[in-house]
Amino acid sequence: MKKIYSISAFILFFCTLLTFSNGAAAKVYVDIDSPTFRLIPIAICDFNNKLAGINTPAESGIAVSDYVRKDLSLTGIFNILNKKSFLEEKDSTTATTTEKIRFSDWATIGADYLLQGNITQNDKEIIVESRLFDVTRGEILFNKRYRSEINQLKTISRAIASDILLTLTNDEGDFNTKIAFVFKKGSKSDIYAINYDGSDLKSITNHQSIIMTPRWSPDGNFLAFTSFKGGRPEIYIRNIKNSTERKVASFEGLNLCGAFSPDGRKLLLTLSKEGNEEIYIMETDTLKLKRLTNNYSIDVSPAWSPDGTRIAFVSNRAGSPQIYTMDASGNNVKRITLEGSYNTSPSWSPRGDRIAYEGLINNKYQIFFVDIEGNNPLQLTFDAANNESPSWSPSGRQIVYVSRKSSKSKIYIINSNGLNPRVLIENSYKLVMPAWSPRLK
């Protein structure tokens, strides 16, 4: 087979709901899963400085709105209107009630939603007030206040963007997440992580060896992976916060890391200690093993369903690598990829309804997904590169994957409908096996 920060620790941050009309907390204003979905037109005004002066630089309000624009654009579901088209920004951005908003002017430029706000700052903290309006209905959807230590405008802006997404779609998005991946330089590699917006690239390990299959724990505090640091493949679990590691599997033969269980107490492994590559469950505390598969074929790449009841994996028991599912007990095995001669790297959607994978077509690897019954396969990528190793975002609305063409490696994020691909990071060295973190606190 082909492939056998916490920012809250130092930020005093909270948001207080001041006004939330018409039950907006539970209402989904935009169904972004609808076949007729169009990008959400939103006007984002530069935030006003209520007490402009030494403590609140004039550009702070502009910075907040610019950060919100950037964060919302990363989701691939918003049409951020050009502020040069705004007809009444100077007069309306201080408005706190619907009576003072000329909604017809915002409707004229095509806005469905309008964001306005104010910012103040003292020696110790920033206070930002943010208001989201429904232009069509002439309603205020939320009026919130955010506090943070000074010089943390990005953090507040991200919270505002998350609240906008939560209000309109009932999902907070993927803003506070990271993508881990393997950075290979020749025969040596290590795990790196990068923020969802492409910032803050950092190394996680310093093994300078062959490293494979990084997998996040459900709380985002640990990474499990396979490393050849000791001269052969062994499985480690690394504590992200204190940078400690422990070796959890060092059996004879192959030790390949799989996914954590949804409760974080178990880890899926592929081991060949009994002569053939089989899938096991390991309890992370006791290291107790339970064997799940027992087949003469090769079984690898196990991935847990979000409810912990089923496992997707790859097997060549039908003569070529294909995606299968089974119960968490190892029973009721079912093949779900019925098209193509080479399908591998399954990743289960957080919503539990689809499995993404890479498949070989026209001599190139492309990203696909299929529903859990093996129906409705859909190809997401179509270019001339090899596109591999898909991993879902926590929202289930985006997928990260690696794209290799010639000597270039790029890690892309794409919407789950195949639209809005964007490059997260690229390098002349090999970038492989991206893994999306859970939402980080």
VEXDREN-2710 file (C-alpha; in Angstrom, 1 decimal):
% VEXDREN-2710
k/r/px/py/pz
1/MET/0.0/0.0/0.0
2/LYS/1.1/3.6/-0.6
3/LYS/1.2/4.8/3.0
4/ILE/1.6/2.3/5.6
5/TYR/-1.8/27.8/23.0
6/SER/-3.8/28.5/24.8
7/ILE/-4.3/32.3/24.3
8/SER/-6.8/32.4/27.2
9/ALA/-4.0/31.7/29.6
10/PHE/-2.8/35.3/29.4
11/ILE/-5.8/37.2/28.1
12/LEU/-8.6/38.4/30.3
13/PHE/-11.4/38.0/27.8
14/PHE/-15.2/37.8/28.0
15/CYS/-18.2/39.0/26.0
16/THR/-21.4/40.1/27.6
17/LEU/-24.7/39.8/25.8
18/LEU/-26.4/43.2/26.0
19/THR/-29.3/42.8/23.5
20/PHE/-30.4/39.7/21.5
21/SER/-33.8/40.1/19.9
22/ASN/-36.3/37.7/18.5
23/GLY/-34.6/34.5/19.8
24/ALA/-31.6/34.9/17.6
25/ALA/-29.5/32.6/19.7
26/ALA/-31.4/29.6/18.5
27/LYS/-32.4/30.7/15.0
28/VAL/-30.4/29.9/11.9
29/TYR/-30.7/32.9/9.6
30/VAL/-28.7/31.4/6.8
31/ASP/-28.8/27.8/5.6
32/ILE/-25.4/27.4/4.1
33/ASP/-26.0/23.7/3.3
34/SER/-28.8/24.6/1.0
35/PRO/-28.2/23.8/-2.7
36/THR/-29.4/27.4/-3.5
37/PHE/-26.9/28.9/-1.0
38/ARG/-25.2/32.1/-2.1
39/LEU/-22.4/34.0/-0.4
40/ILE/-23.7/36.1/2.5
41/PRO/-23.4/39.8/1.7
42/ILE/-22.3/41.7/4.7
43/ALA/-21.2/45.3/5.2
44/ILE/-18.6/45.8/7.9
45/CYS/-18.1/49.4/9.0
46/ASP/-14.8/50.6/10.5
47/PHE/-15.4/50.7/14.3
48/ASN/-15.5/54.2/15.9
49/ASN/-13.2/55.3/18.6
50/LYS/-15.6/56.7/21.3
51/LEU/-12.8/58.5/23.1
52/ALA/-10.2/59.1/20.4
53/GLY/-7.0/60.3/21.8
54/ILE/-3.7/59.1/23.3
55/ASN/-5.2/55.9/24.7
56/THR/-7.2/54.9/21.7
57/PRO/-5.3/55.3/18.4
58/ALA/-7.6/56.3/15.5
59/GLU/-6.5/53.2/13.5
60/SER/-7.6/50.8/16.2
61/GLY/-11.2/50.8/15.0
62/ILE/-10.1/50.2/11.4
63/ALA/-7.9/47.4/12.6
64/VAL/-10.8/45.6/14.4
65/SER/-13.0/45.8/11.3
66/ASP/-10.2/44.7/9.0
67/TYR/-9.5/41.7/11.2
68/VAL/-13.2/40.7/11.2
69/ARG/-13.3/41.1/7.4
70/LYS/-10.3/38.8/7.1
71/ASP/-11.6/36.2/9.4
72/LEU/-15.0/36.0/7.8
73/SER/-13.4/35.8/4.3
74/LEU/-11.5/32.6/5.4
75/THR/-14.8/30.8/5.8
76/GLY/-15.6/31.0/2.1
77/ILE/-19.3/31.8/2.8
78/PHE/-19.3/35.6/3.0
79/ASN/-19.3/38.3/0.4
80/ILE/-17.5/41.1/2.2
81/LEU/-18.8/44.4/0.6
82/ASN/-16.3/47.0/-0.3
83/LYS/-16.5/49.9/2.2
84/LYS/-16.1/52.4/-0.7
85/SER/-19.6/51.6/-1.7
86/PHE/-21.1/52.5/1.7
87/LEU/-23.6/55.4/1.5
88/GLU/-24.0/56.4/5.2
89/GLU/-21.2/55.0/7.2
90/LYS/-20.2/58.2/9.0
91/ASP/-23.7/59.0/10.1
92/SER/-24.8/55.5/11.2
93/THR/-21.9/53.7/12.8
94/THR/-22.6/55.2/16.2
95/ALA/-26.2/54.1/16.0
96/THR/-27.2/51.6/18.7
97/THR/-30.9/51.1/17.7
98/THR/-32.7/50.1/14.5
99/GLU/-34.5/53.4/14.4
100/LYS/-31.3/55.2/13.7
101/ILE/-30.2/52.9/10.8
102/ARG/-31.1/53.8/7.3
103/PHE/-31.5/50.2/6.2
104/SER/-32.7/51.2/2.7
105/ASP/-29.2/52.6/2.0
106/TRP/-27.5/49.3/3.0
107/ALA/-30.0/47.3/1.0
108/THR/-29.2/49.5/-2.0
109/ILE/-25.6/48.4/-2.0
110/GLY/-26.6/44.7/-1.6
111/ALA/-26.0/44.1/2.1
112/ASP/-28.1/41.5/3.9
113/TYR/-26.3/42.1/7.2
114/LEU/-24.5/45.1/8.7
115/LEU/-21.8/45.1/11.4
116/GLN/-21.0/48.3/13.4
117/GLY/-19.2/49.0/16.6
118/ASN/-17.2/51.2/18.9
119/ILE/-13.9/50.8/20.7
120/THR/-12.4/52.4/23.8
121/GLN/-9.2/51.7/25.6
122/ASN/-7.6/52.6/28.9
123/ASP/-4.2/51.8/30.4
124/LYS/-5.2/48.2/31.1
125/GLU/-7.9/47.0/28.7
126/ILE/-9.7/47.4/25.4
127/ILE/-13.5/47.5/25.4
128/VAL/-15.2/46.9/22.1
129/GLU/-19.0/47.1/21.4
130/SER/-20.2/45.3/18.4
131/ARG/-23.7/45.3/16.8
132/LEU/-25.0/43.0/14.0
133/PHE/-28.1/44.1/12.1
134/ASP/-30.4/42.2/9.7
135/VAL/-30.8/44.7/6.9
136/THR/-33.7/42.9/5.2
137/ARG/-35.8/42.7/8.4
138/GLY/-34.5/45.9/10.0
139/GLU/-33.6/44.0/13.2
140/ILE/-30.7/44.0/15.5
141/LEU/-29.4/40.5/15.9
142/PHE/-26.9/41.1/18.7
143/ASN/-25.3/43.9/20.7
144/LYS/-22.3/42.6/22.6
145/ARG/-19.4/44.0/24.6
146/TYR/-15.9/42.4/24.6
147/ARG/-13.1/43.1/27.0
148/SER/-9.4/42.1/26.7
149/GLU/-6.0/43.2/27.7
150/ILE/-4.4/45.8/25.5
151/ASN/-2.7/44.9/22.3
152/GLN/-5.1/42.0/21.7
153/LEU/-7.3/43.4/18.9
154/LYS/-7.0/40.2/16.9
155/THR/-8.4/38.2/19.7
156/ILE/-11.4/40.4/20.1
157/SER/-11.9/40.6/16.3
158/ARG/-11.9/36.8/16.1
159/ALA/-14.5/36.6/18.9
160/ILE/-16.7/39.0/16.9
161/ALA/-16.3/37.0/13.7
162/SER/-17.2/33.8/15.6
163/ASP/-20.3/35.4/17.1
164/ILE/-21.4/36.6/13.6
165/LEU/-21.0/33.0/12.3
166/LEU/-22.8/31.5/15.3
167/THR/-25.7/33.9/15.0
168/LEU/-26.2/33.4/11.3
169/THR/-25.5/29.7/11.0
170/ASN/-25.6/28.3/14.5
171/ASP/-22.0/27.2/14.3
172/GLU/-19.0/29.2/15.7
173/GLY/-16.7/28.2/12.9
174/ASP/-13.1/27.1/12.8
175/PHE/-11.3/30.3/13.8
176/ASN/-9.6/29.0/17.0
177/THR/-8.0/26.0/15.5
178/LYS/-4.6/24.8/14.2
179/ILE/-3.5/22.4/11.6
180/ALA/-0.6/20.0/12.4
181/PHE/1.4/18.5/9.7
182/VAL/4.7/16.7/9.0
183/PHE/7.5/18.9/7.6
184/LYS/10.0/16.7/5.8
185/LYS/13.6/17.9/4.9
186/GLY/15.3/15.0/3.2
187/SER/15.3/11.9/5.4
188/LYS/14.4/14.0/8.5
189/SER/11.0/15.3/9.5
190/ASP/9.1/16.8/12.4
191/ILE/5.6/17.9/13.3
192/TYR/4.7/21.6/12.9
193/ALA/1.5/23.4/13.6
194/ILE/0.0/26.6/12.0
195/ASN/-3.1/28.6/12.8
196/TYR/-6.2/28.5/10.7
197/ASP/-5.4/31.8/9.2
198/GLY/-1.9/30.8/8.2
199/SER/-0.1/32.6/11.1
200/ASP/2.2/31.5/13.9
201/LEU/4.0/28.5/12.3
202/LYS/5.7/26.6/15.1
203/SER/7.6/23.3/15.4
204/ILE/5.9/20.8/17.8
205/THR/8.5/18.0/17.9
206/ASN/12.3/17.8/17.5
207/HIS/12.8/14.2/16.5
208/GLN/14.7/14.9/13.3
209/SER/13.6/11.5/12.1
210/ILE/10.8/9.9/10.0
211/ILE/7.5/11.0/11.6
212/MET/4.1/9.9/10.4
213/THR/0.3/10.3/11.1
214/PRO/0.0/13.1/13.7
215/ARG/-3.4/12.8/15.4
216/TRP/-5.0/15.4/17.8
217/SER/-6.7/14.4/21.1
218/PRO/-10.3/15.7/21.3
219/ASP/-9.3/18.4/23.8
220/GLY/-6.4/19.6/21.7
221/ASN/-3.9/19.0/24.5
222/PHE/-2.1/16.0/23.0
223/LEU/-0.7/14.8/19.7
224/ALA/-0.1/11.1/19.0
225/PHE/2.2/10.1/16.1
226/THR/4.6/7.5/14.8
227/SER/8.3/8.3/15.0
228/PHE/11.5/6.4/13.9
229/LYS/13.5/8.4/16.5
230/GLY/14.6/5.1/18.1
231/GLY/15.5/3.5/14.8
232/ARG/12.2/1.8/14.1
233/PRO/8.5/2.9/14.1
234/GLU/7.1/3.6/17.6
235/ILE/4.1/5.5/18.8
236/TYR/4.4/8.5/21.0
237/ILE/1.9/10.8/22.7
238/ARG/3.1/14.4/23.2
239/ASN/1.7/16.9/25.7
240/ILE/1.4/20.1/23.7
241/LYS/1.3/22.4/26.8
242/ASN/4.4/21.1/28.6
243/SER/6.2/19.5/25.6
244/THR/6.6/16.1/27.4
245/GLU/6.3/12.9/25.5
246/ARG/5.7/9.3/26.4
247/LYS/6.2/6.2/24.2
248/VAL/3.0/4.1/24.2
249/ALA/3.7/1.4/21.6
250/SER/7.0/-0.2/20.7
251/PHE/6.1/-3.7/19.6
252/GLU/8.1/-5.8/17.1
253/GLY/7.3/-4.8/13.5
254/LEU/5.0/-1.9/12.5
255/ASN/3.5/0.5/15.0
256/LEU/1.3/3.0/13.2
257/CYS/-0.7/5.7/15.0
258/GLY/-4.4/6.0/14.4
259/ALA/-7.1/8.4/15.8
260/PHE/-8.0/9.2/19.4
261/SER/-11.5/8.1/20.5
262/PRO/-14.0/10.9/20.9
263/ASP/-13.6/10.8/24.7
264/GLY/-9.8/10.8/24.4
265/ARG/-9.4/7.6/26.5
266/LYS/-8.5/5.3/23.6
267/LEU/-6.2/5.3/20.6
268/LEU/-6.5/3.3/17.4
269/LEU/-3.3/1.7/16.2
270/THR/-2.1/-0.5/13.4
271/LEU/0.3/-3.2/14.6
272/SER/2.1/-6.0/12.9
273/LYS/3.3/-7.7/16.1
274/GLU/1.5/-10.9/15.2
275/GLY/2.8/-11.0/11.7
276/ASN/0.1/-9.1/9.8
277/GLU/-1.0/-5.4/9.8
278/GLU/-4.1/-5.4/12.0
279/ILE/-6.1/-2.7/13.8
280/TYR/-6.1/-2.5/17.6
281/ILE/-7.6/-0.2/20.3
282/MET/-5.3/0.9/23.1
283/GLU/-6.4/2.5/26.4
284/THR/-4.2/5.5/26.8
285/ASP/-3.9/5.3/30.5
286/THR/-3.3/1.5/31.0
287/LEU/-1.9/0.8/27.5
288/LYS/-4.2/-2.2/27.4
289/LEU/-4.8/-3.5/23.9
290/LYS/-7.8/-5.0/22.1
291/ARG/-7.5/-6.4/18.6
292/LEU/-10.3/-5.4/16.2
293/THR/-9.5/-7.0/12.8
294/ASN/-8.3/-10.5/12.0
295/ASN/-7.8/-10.8/8.3
296/TYR/-5.0/-12.1/6.0
297/SER/-5.1/-8.7/4.3
298/ILE/-3.5/-5.5/5.4
299/ASP/-5.7/-3.2/7.6
300/VAL/-4.5/0.3/8.3
301/SER/-5.5/4.0/8.7
302/PRO/-8.3/3.6/11.3
303/ALA/-10.5/6.7/12.0
304/TRP/-13.2/6.9/14.6
305/SER/-16.7/8.2/13.9
306/PRO/-17.6/11.3/16.0
307/ASP/-20.0/9.3/18.2
308/GLY/-17.4/6.6/18.8
309/THR/-19.6/3.7/17.6
310/ARG/-17.9/3.0/14.3
311/ILE/-14.4/3.0/12.7
312/ALA/-13.4/3.7/9.1
313/PHE/-10.2/2.0/7.9
314/VAL/-8.3/0.9/4.8
315/SER/-8.0/-2.7/3.7
316/ASN/-6.8/-4.5/0.5
317/ARG/-9.0/-7.5/1.3
318/ALA/-10.8/-6.9/-2.0
319/GLY/-7.6/-6.9/-4.0
320/SER/-6.9/-3.1/-3.8
321/PRO/-6.9/-0.5/-1.1
322/GLN/-10.5/0.5/-0.3
323/ILE/-12.3/2.2/2.6
324/TYR/-14.3/0.1/5.0
325/THR/-16.3/0.7/8.1
326/MET/-16.9/-1.5/11.1
327/ASP/-18.4/-1.3/14.6
328/ALA/-16.1/-0.2/17.4
329/SER/-16.1/-3.8/18.5
330/GLY/-14.7/-4.9/15.1
331/ASN/-18.0/-6.4/13.8
332/ASN/-20.2/-5.6/10.8
333/VAL/-17.4/-4.8/8.4
334/LYS/-18.7/-3.0/5.3
335/ARG/-16.9/-1.7/2.2
336/ILE/-18.0/1.9/1.3
337/THR/-15.8/2.9/-1.6
338/LEU/-17.1/1.0/-4.6
339/GLU/-15.6/3.1/-7.3
340/GLY/-11.9/3.4/-8.2
341/SER/-9.0/1.0/-7.8
342/TYR/-7.1/2.9/-5.0
343/ASN/-8.8/4.7/-2.1
344/THR/-7.2/5.5/1.2
345/SER/-6.7/8.0/4.1
346/PRO/-10.3/8.1/5.5
347/SER/-11.3/11.1/7.6
348/TRP/-14.7/11.0/9.3
349/SER/-16.8/14.2/9.2
350/PRO/-17.5/15.7/12.6
351/ARG/-21.2/15.6/11.7
352/GLY/-20.9/11.8/11.2
353/ASP/-22.5/11.7/7.8
354/ARG/-19.6/11.6/5.4
355/ILE/-16.1/10.2/5.1
356/ALA/-13.4/12.1/3.1
357/TYR/-10.6/10.1/1.4
358/GLU/-8.0/10.3/-1.3
359/GLY/-8.6/8.3/-4.5
360/LEU/-6.5/7.6/-7.6
361/ILE/-8.0/8.8/-10.8
362/ASN/-6.2/9.4/-14.1
363/ASN/-2.9/8.6/-12.4
364/LYS/-3.4/11.4/-9.8
365/TYR/-4.7/11.4/-6.3
366/GLN/-7.7/13.5/-5.7
367/ILE/-9.9/14.3/-2.7
368/PHE/-13.4/12.7/-2.5
369/PHE/-16.0/12.0/0.1
370/VAL/-18.8/9.5/0.3
371/ASP/-21.7/9.0/2.8
372/ILE/-21.3/6.4/5.5
373/GLU/-23.5/3.9/3.6
374/GLY/-21.2/4.1/0.6
375/ASN/-23.5/6.2/-1.5
376/ASN/-23.2/9.6/-3.3
377/PRO/-19.4/9.8/-3.8
378/LEU/-18.3/13.3/-4.7
379/GLN/-15.0/14.4/-6.1
380/LEU/-13.7/17.7/-4.6
381/THR/-10.4/18.4/-6.4
382/PHE/-9.7/18.1/-10.1
383/ASP/-6.3/19.7/-10.8
384/ALA/-3.0/18.2/-12.1
385/ALA/-1.5/17.8/-8.6
386/ASN/-1.5/14.9/-6.2
387/ASN/-4.0/15.8/-3.5
388/GLU/-3.8/13.7/-0.4
389/SER/-4.6/13.2/3.3
390/PRO/-7.9/15.0/3.9
391/SER/-8.8/16.1/7.4
392/TRP/-12.1/17.8/8.4
393/SER/-12.4/21.0/10.3
394/PRO/-14.3/20.9/13.6
395/SER/-17.3/22.6/12.0
396/GLY/-17.5/20.0/9.3
397/ARG/-17.6/22.7/6.7
398/GLN/-14.0/22.7/5.5
399/ILE/-11.3/20.2/4.7
400/VAL/-7.6/20.5/4.8
401/TYR/-5.4/18.5/2.5
402/VAL/-1.9/18.5/1.0
403/SER/-1.2/19.1/-2.7
404/ARG/2.0/18.1/-4.3
405/LYS/3.1/19.0/-7.8
406/SER/6.7/18.8/-9.0
407/SER/8.9/19.9/-6.1
408/LYS/6.3/22.1/-4.5
409/SER/4.1/21.1/-1.5
410/LYS/1.1/23.1/-0.6
411/ILE/-1.4/22.7/2.2
412/TYR/-4.9/23.8/1.1
413/ILE/-8.2/24.4/2.9
414/ILE/-11.3/23.9/0.8
415/ASN/-15.0/24.2/1.6
416/SER/-16.7/20.8/1.8
417/ASN/-18.7/21.7/-1.3
418/GLY/-15.4/21.9/-3.3
419/LEU/-15.3/25.7/-3.5
420/ASN/-13.0/28.4/-2.2
421/PRO/-9.7/26.6/-2.1
422/ARG/-7.0/28.6/-0.4
423/VAL/-3.3/27.9/0.3
424/LEU/-2.5/27.7/4.0
425/ILE/1.2/27.2/3.6
426/GLU/3.6/26.1/0.8
427/ASN/7.2/25.1/0.7
428/SER/9.8/23.5/-1.5
429/TYR/10.3/20.8/1.1
430/LYS/7.6/18.2/1.6
431/LEU/4.6/19.0/3.7
432/VAL/2.5/15.9/4.4
433/MET/-0.3/14.4/6.5
434/PRO/-2.2/17.5/7.8
435/ALA/-4.4/17.0/10.8
436/TRP/-7.0/19.6/11.9
437/SER/-7.2/20.3/15.6
438/PRO/-10.4/20.6/17.6
439/ARG/-11.4/24.0/18.7
440/LEU/-8.8/25.3/21.1
441/LYS/-9.5/27.1/24.3
END
